């Protein structure tokens, strides 16, 4: 999943282009104001448009939907004496990519007759700035607020924002809404607990094992995955599926052998992310595959770990949940990439795609007059599908995670 939980995003961008476009944003309009979305010369290709589920063309409407976007561009680093660091430049890269993708979506919707006013504010990636923006009249009067990006900034913003009924979108972070505790929050990126729920549902409905083995490293943060997984398995199977726990030391799995089946699938859950633990434990699990059928479910962050080898994961029949895995060879993604490249003379990133599909979903929902009720907002994107649930005190949460399996040495979507 997209990790925006801290101020060290993983993606670097085209530095000179970042400076040029950020400079244009600061000189073409007020320091924190981006132009209103305008109709593009081209719309999204038909196949991609079908995948993104846009509506049929509508008549031009007088209504203008006001959107405030709060992203960590860090414009203060354009001034002498406070240059961009590697970290702050990456934050600016991500902000720019997301903004361009989101605006491309609004352009597509504008071409269908909708109207938007998009104002972009620099959150600077700072809690104090997020708090200050919550008091800004232009933001308070908007119909929808996108951002800030980082959980601490969102918490600072919502704590100072008085309108609990106005949607405040967390666009990139999978942080648990319970850490923010805002009724107005809309969490777009599926939190970890719902990855666990999705894996449990798939295992219960598709594999139907008699036992599930959870391999633990001993770190307490693994409980964020284990607890919702166990609760879901127990609920769906009415406690007919036995869950066996083992804290693995030095990759030794011998104690489990008496409980393994040579005929049915032996399902293993590994919610760990520690490289040393994964390397040794996967090696130990691999040694069992000659005798015992193995099916493995891993943590969603595994898709980003280059030290995990596809051939090993394939031998282990590995499944991974993800809310932001993308195949740039997919026909629909390639079609989107052509439009994005034509519009911005740059290659789209994961964050650009994320901005686009969130812009399509939220832009249409808002323009149709139902921006505060996401119950019917089922939407199938290029990265993930969106299925929202309302939780008391936590706001709206996207609870869907796609499930992938290693096939032909790459991830293939199975659900």
Secondary structure, DSSP 4 states (H G I P E B T S, - for coil): ----SSS--S----HHHHHHHHHHHHHSSSTT-PPPP---SS---HHHHHHHTPPPP----S--EEEEEEE---GGGGSTTS---HHHHHHHHHHHHHHHHHHHHHHHHHTTT--EEEEEEE-TT-HHHHHHHTT-HHHHTSSEEE--SSHHHHHHHHHH---TTS-EEE-S----GGGT--TTEEE-SPPHHHHHHHHHHHIIIII--SEEEEEE-S-GGGHHHHHHHHHHHHHHHTT-SEEEEEE-STT--GGGGGG--SSS-EEEEE----HHHHHHHHHHHHTTTTTS-EEEEE-GGGGG-TTS-HHHHHHTTEEEEESS---TTSHHHHHHHHHHHHHHSS---HHHHHHHHHHHHHHHHHHTT-TT--TT--EE-SS-EE-EEEETTTEEEE---EEEEEETTEEEE--
